Amino acid sequence: MTFLALDIGNTRLKWALYTAPHPGAVLMQHGAVFLETIDELAERHWKTLPVPSTMLGCMVAGDAVRRRVEDQMELWDLEPHWVVPAAHEAGLKNGYEHPSRLGADRWAALAGARSRVMASGASRPALVVMVGTAVTVDALDAEGRFLGGLILPGFGLMLRALEQGTAGLKVPTGEVVDFPTNTSDALMSGGANAIAGAIERQHRRLIMRTGQEPLLLMTGGAATKLAPITDLRFETVDTLIFEGLLLMQSRRLAL
């Protein structure tokens, strides 16, 4: 019973085909495309894939993009299903003021973190960091309750705002260093440290709230930029949203 997982962000669509719809299933094939090229999925990327039995996706890109993706899935005559954050799902409790307004990608990533906590056999909180167009820093307690989280600009948005709002500053190609001595490095290092600082503050607050060291998980295309500048123990998990979708789908099929 093969399972197709989709993660549609603001910039790219990522997909993964698993051998089965449950945590720990083997990843068979995966890929990513920019949203501009979604209409080529059926002909170029999915044409030779084994036919998925089921699918579940999360998306933040809007209804127009969703319809384009569903058009591509007509290749298999596959019924599409999409994550809609709820008050409870897959062992999670949604503490958002309006649960349905939480981003579907954040909800799926929290499910991925919960899946990892359960697999470890030790109940503990988790801090989930997604570094993409925007950055989110979301806290989960040891019982699977989403406590809340931060949203801040990603590297690109932060640097473009500086370029647009100041005279003479251009989007850099610099490096993240401790004490920058040129403008490009200063801009890149400033952005990275702003994000790292938010993570470290939430990490401290979560320890104060729960009394436990949280599992810190980072995912997203720019997560590697943060690795050299934080002393916190963390794991980079590229497949975190997919792991959440696997957990969600397994629970849905069990109902």
C-alpha positions in Angstrom: 0.0 0.0 0.0 2.3 2.8 -1.3 1.8 6.3 0.2 2.5 9.7 -1.4 3.3 12.6 0.9 3.3 16.1 -0.4 4.6 19.3 1.2 3.7 22.4 -0.7 5.4 25.5 0.6 5.6 29.1 -0.6 8.4 28.4 -3.1 8.6 24.6 -3.7 6.6 21.4 -3.8 8.4 18.4 -2.2 7.1 14.9 -2.6 8.0 11.5 -1.3 6.7 8.0 -2.1 6.8 5.5 0.8 6.2 1.7 0.8 3.4 2.1 3.4 1.4 4.8 5.2 2.9 4.4 8.7 6.0 5.7 10.6 9.2 3.9 9.7 8.1 3.0 6.2 10.8 2.9 3.6 11.3 5.9 1.4 11.2 4.7 -2.2 11.6 7.9 -4.2 11.4 11.7 -3.6 11.9 15.0 -5.3 11.2 18.7 -5.3 10.1 21.2 -7.9 9.5 25.0 -7.9 5.9 26.0 -7.9 6.3 27.5 -11.4 6.9 24.0 -12.8 4.1 22.0 -11.0 2.3 21.4 -14.4 5.3 19.2 -15.4 4.9 16.8 -12.5 2.8 14.1 -14.2 4.8 14.0 -17.4 8.4 14.5 -16.1 8.6 13.4 -12.4 5.7 11.1 -11.6 5.2 9.3 -14.9 7.3 6.2 -14.0 6.5 6.1 -10.3 4.7 3.1 -8.8 1.0 4.0 -8.4 0.3 5.4 -4.9 -2.5 3.7 -3.0 -3.2 6.8 -0.8 -1.9 10.3 -0.4 -1.9 13.1 2.2 -0.5 16.5 1.7 0.0 19.8 3.5 0.1 23.1 1.8 0.4 26.8 2.4 0.5 28.0 -1.2 -3.3 28.5 -1.7 -6.2 27.0 -3.6 -5.0 27.8 -7.1 -1.8 25.8 -6.5 -3.7 23.0 -4.9 -6.0 22.6 -7.9 -2.9 22.5 -10.2 -1.4 19.7 -8.1 -4.7 17.8 -8.1 -4.8 18.0 -11.9 -1.4 16.3 -12.0 -2.6 13.5 -9.7 -5.2 12.6 -12.3 -2.4 10.5 -13.7 -3.3 7.9 -11.1 -7.0 8.6 -10.5 -5.9 9.2 -6.9 -8.3 10.9 -4.4 -6.4 13.8 -2.8 -6.5 14.5 0.9 -5.1 17.5 2.6 -4.1 18.3 6.2 -6.5 20.7 8.0 -5.2 21.5 11.5 -7.8 20.5 14.1 -8.0 20.6 17.9 -6.7 17.0 18.1 -4.9 14.7 15.7 -2.3 11.9 15.8 -1.7 12.3 19.6 -1.4 16.1 19.3 -3.4 18.7 21.1 -3.6 22.0 19.3 -3.2 24.9 21.7 -3.6 27.6 19.0 -6.3 30.2 19.8 -8.1 29.2 16.5 -6.8 25.7 15.8 -7.7 25.7 12.1 -5.6 28.9 11.5 -2.4 27.1 12.3 -0.3 26.5 9.2 -0.8 23.0 7.9 3.0 22.6 7.4 3.6 23.5 11.1 0.9 21.0 12.2 2.5 18.3 10.1 6.0 19.1 11.4 4.7 18.9 15.0 3.3 15.5 14.2 6.7 14.5 12.9 8.3 15.7 16.1 5.8 13.7 18.1 6.5 10.6 16.0 10.2 10.9 16.9 9.5 11.4 20.6 7.2 8.4 20.7 9.8 6.3 18.8 12.5 7.2 21.3 10.5 5.6 24.1 11.1 8.6 26.4 8.4 11.3 27.0 9.9 14.7 26.5 9.0 18.1 25.0 10.2 19.2 21.6 11.0 22.4 19.8 10.4 22.4 16.1 12.2 24.9 13.9 11.4 25.3 10.2 13.7 27.5 8.2 12.2 28.5 4.8 10.7 31.6 3.3 9.5 32.2 6.9 10.9 30.7 10.1 8.7 29.1 12.7 9.8 28.0 16.2 7.1 25.8 17.7 6.9 24.3 21.2 5.4 20.9 22.1 5.2 19.6 25.7 5.9 16.0 26.7 2.2 15.1 26.5 1.9 16.3 22.8 0.3 19.6 23.5 1.3 22.4 21.1 2.0 25.3 23.4 2.5 28.0 20.7 5.2 29.3 18.5 7.0 32.2 16.8 6.9 33.3 13.1 9.7 35.5 11.8 11.2 36.3 8.4 13.5 33.9 6.8 16.9 34.8 5.5 15.7 36.0 2.1 12.9 38.2 3.5 15.1 39.7 6.2 17.8 40.6 3.8 15.5 42.0 1.1 13.8 44.2 3.7 17.2 45.7 4.6 18.1 46.2 1.0 14.8 48.0 0.3 14.8 50.1 3.5 18.3 51.3 3.5 20.7 53.2 1.2 23.6 51.2 -0.2 22.9 47.8 1.3 22.6 45.0 -1.2 21.5 41.4 -0.7 24.8 39.7 0.2 26.6 36.5 -0.7 28.4 36.6 2.6 29.3 34.1 5.2 28.1 33.7 8.8 31.1 34.6 11.0 31.5 35.7 14.7 32.8 39.2 14.0 32.1 40.3 10.5 34.5 42.8 8.9 32.6 43.4 5.6 29.1 44.3 4.8 28.1 41.1 3.1 29.2 39.0 6.1 27.6 41.5 8.5 24.2 41.1 6.8 24.3 37.4 6.6 25.6 37.0 10.1 23.0 39.4 11.5 20.2 37.5 9.9 21.5 34.1 11.1 22.0 35.4 14.7 18.6 37.0 14.8 17.0 33.6 14.0 19.4 31.7 16.3 18.6 34.1 19.1 14.8 33.5 18.7 15.4 29.7 18.9 17.7 29.9 21.9 15.1 32.1 23.8 12.3 29.7 23.1 14.5 26.8 24.1 15.1 28.4 27.5 11.4 29.2 27.9 10.4 25.7 27.1 12.8 24.3 29.7 11.3 26.7 32.2 7.8 25.7 31.2 8.3 22.0 31.3 11.3 21.4 33.5 12.8 19.1 30.8 15.5 19.5 28.0 13.5 19.5 24.8 14.3 17.6 21.6 15.3 20.3 19.2 14.6 19.5 15.6 15.4 21.7 12.6 14.1 21.3 9.1 13.9 23.4 5.9 16.3 24.4 3.1 18.3 27.0 5.1 18.6 25.1 8.4 22.2 24.3 7.8 23.1 28.0 8.0 22.2 27.9 11.7 24.4 24.9 12.6 27.7 26.7 13.1 26.3 29.4 15.4 24.3 27.7 18.1 25.6 25.6 21.0 22.3 23.8 21.5 22.1 20.1 20.7 19.8 19.6 17.7 19.0 17.3 14.8 18.5 18.4 11.3 15.6 16.3 9.8 14.9 17.0 6.1 11.9 14.6 6.1 10.2 15.9 9.3 7.0 17.0 7.6 6.8 13.7 5.7 7.3 11.8 9.0 4.3 13.8 10.4 2.2 13.0 7.3 3.1 9.3 7.8 1.9 9.4 11.4 -1.3 11.3 10.5 -2.2 8.9 7.7 -1.6 5.8 9.8 -4.0 7.1 12.5 -6.6 8.1 9.9 -6.5 4.7 8.3 -6.9 3.1 11.8 -10.1 4.9 12.5 
